[in-house]
Amino acid sequence: MTPILILGTLFFTIYYLRQHTVGDAAVNIFLPVFLLIPSFYGFRLPHLPGLNFPTAALIPIVVAIVGRHFKDWKFQRTDLWIFFFVAGSYYSELSHSGASNAGLIILEGVYAGILPYILGKMVLEQDGIRERFVRRFALICFVVAVVSLWEFRMGTDLFMMVEGLFLGRGQFLGGQVRNGFMRIAGTFGGSIQAGTIFSMAWLFAMWLGMVDKERGTERKYWGLRRSTILSIGAAGGLLMTLSRGPMIGMAISYLVARIGKAKNMTLASIVTLVLLCVGGTIGYIKAQQYTQGPAQNQDQENAIYRRILLDEYKPYVERGGLFGWGVVDRPVVPGMFSIDNAYLNIQLQQGNLGLWTLLLMGGESLLAAFLAARRATQRSDVFFALCMLGGMAGLLLSMTSVWLGPPMYALFFMMVGWSQSLRQTESVSVMVQQPANTRFAFRRVIA
């Protein structure tokens, strides 16, 4: 049944694109399957990498993007970092386990990384698509959070139960109990992954609240603004994951994004920077103390495990050098198969080249969002750019506590591409106050 449904998604997307734009397909087909159907539901044809629902929807969309909008492509540094990242993963595998495995690895890199990057860069900032995509993203995450209340209290993931009837049992990474409650995974395959998605939904809901308030058209339900309800849902979903990494990441994201709503953004930026520096220093000291002593509970044991990982795998990282060990031959320390650190995992598999290019992509995304916020004159554009900046900062922090698997992998590359294309919208009501250009004002007086 799963192969038939996945192929059906592929052909339906092709048919849909004959009558609609790539933006419509991204909002109405890709986004729902990306957020509602876990990526581990898939199948493999001989000699080809696995195909899942999000990829099946994305392949024809990206083909249409190349066919219709290739002339609009502008080369940027980030394109180069992504090329080296994917090409490096191919060479890492080729040098250890052979050409057949290397071919699968590079195709998986294209499916999970390059396709979302192209979507983010070429489509999500097209006229009207940003708001539609963000609104649909926040709404779907709200629905997932509400349904996941049952999982949080009763311990059963209703999404996995229903989808499992048609798609079989997938590689479910949830099912962990903390403080007497189930850490929800929803449709995202794991609690930390869910926390990361809910964090972005919360930021998007904040931005929608600003946009709708400016227009004066936001509806209210039960006396609450629609954006407030979406924010409560996303925040509730994040809290129900009981995942500290995404929660800390969201705190950072929120502080950064709030700069865009401040009357004096310069002062808000300074205050935020001071808070992050002080809080980061205190947090680092507390984390070092927390992971030193003997574990008193499961949470502390997990934190100590993540710290020990870095020490135990350090010799293998050094021996891996520039290109690492590849996926198949990745070394395993006895008792430490699970590497709950995306940076360490990438460095082991793809070497220093993989780690450096990953950091460069994240850095380019932060820089692009910052520059977009600086050059924007519309208040909503400034706020959105800072939401993207905060969201990427939170995602990069969350990656210290989990491997970069779906859907975080695709989300990361999509946000990297999206940040490179941030631009000014054409119609909003609130302008950012611009400083007077004293140089030219002086000339006018003299004249």
C-alpha positions, 0 to 999 in steps of 0.5 A: 500500500505504501509504494502505491500511495507514494507513487500516487503522490508523485503523479498527482503532484505532476498533474497538479502542476499542469494547472497550478504554480509551483507556489500552489503545489508547495503550499497545498501538497508538499507542506501537508505531507511534510508536516503530517506524514513522517519521512520514515514511511517510504520504500526503495526500488533496487539500486535507488535510495528510498522514496517517501511522501515529502520527496515524492511531492518535492521532486516534480515541484523542483523540476517545475522550478528549474523549467519555469524559473531557472533564469531567475537563479542567482549564484550565491556563496551558499550554493558553493557550500552546499555543493561541497557538503554534498560532494564531500559526502559522496567522496567520503562514502566512495573512499570507504565503502565503494561507488554503489553506496556513494551513489545512494548517499549523494542521491539522498543528499539531493533528495533531503538537502538540495531539493528543499534548498531550491524550494526555499530559495526560488519559491517561498519568497514569491509574491504572496507565497511567504504568507500562505506557506507560513499560515499553512505551516502554523495551522497544521502544527496547531492541529498536530499539537491539539491531537497530540494532547492524547499522546502526552497524557495517555501515551498513544500517538494517534497519528501513528495509530491511524497512519499505521493502518495504511502505511505500516509501522514506521521507525518511530523515535518517540515513546519516552516518558519524562516526569510521568508524561509521554514526550510527544512526537506527533507526526515528526518521528521524535520529540526533539524533531517535534520541538524544533518544528513547533518552535518554528510554528510559534515564530511564524504565528508571532509574525502572522499576528503582526501582519493581521494586526496591521491590516485590522482583519484578524478574526477572533475565536472565543475572545482570542485573536487567531494568531494568539490561538496558533501561538498557544498551540505551538507553544503547547506542542513544544512544551509537551515534547519535554525537550530541553534543547528546542525549548532553550533554542526557542527562548533564544529565537523569541528574544531575537525575533522580539527585536522586530516588534520593539519601538527602539530596535537598536536598544532592543538589540543591545539588551538582547545581546547582553541577555544572550551573553550573560545567559549563555555564560551562566548556562554553560557553567551550569551545564558543566556542573550538571554533567560532572557528578554522578547521575541522579536521574535519567535526564542527568544521565542523558546529559552526561552521555552527550558530554562523554560522546565528544571525548570518546569519539575524539580519536576517531574524529582526528583519524577521519581527517578532512573527509571522515569515515562515511556512513557505512564505515562510521566507527562505533564506540561500544555502548555509544551507537547513538550519537545525539549531536548532529555536528559530531555525527556529520564530522564523523561521517563527512569529516572536517569538510562536512562540519565546516560547510555545515557551519558555513551554511548556518552562518550564511543563513544567519548573516542573510537574515540579519542583512535582510532585517537591516535593509528592510523598510517595512516593519513586517519584513524586519520582523520576519527576517528576525524570526528567520534569524532566531529560528535558525539560531534555535535550530543550530542550538538544538542540533547539539542534542540530536542527530540531523534526521528528518524532518530537521534535515529538510527544514535546515536546508529549506531555511538556508535557501529561504534566508538567501531570498528574503526580500521586501514585500510590496504592501504593508501598512507600517514603515520602519522609521528611517534616520535622516540622511544628514549628508544630503540634507546638509547639501540641500541647505547650502543650495 
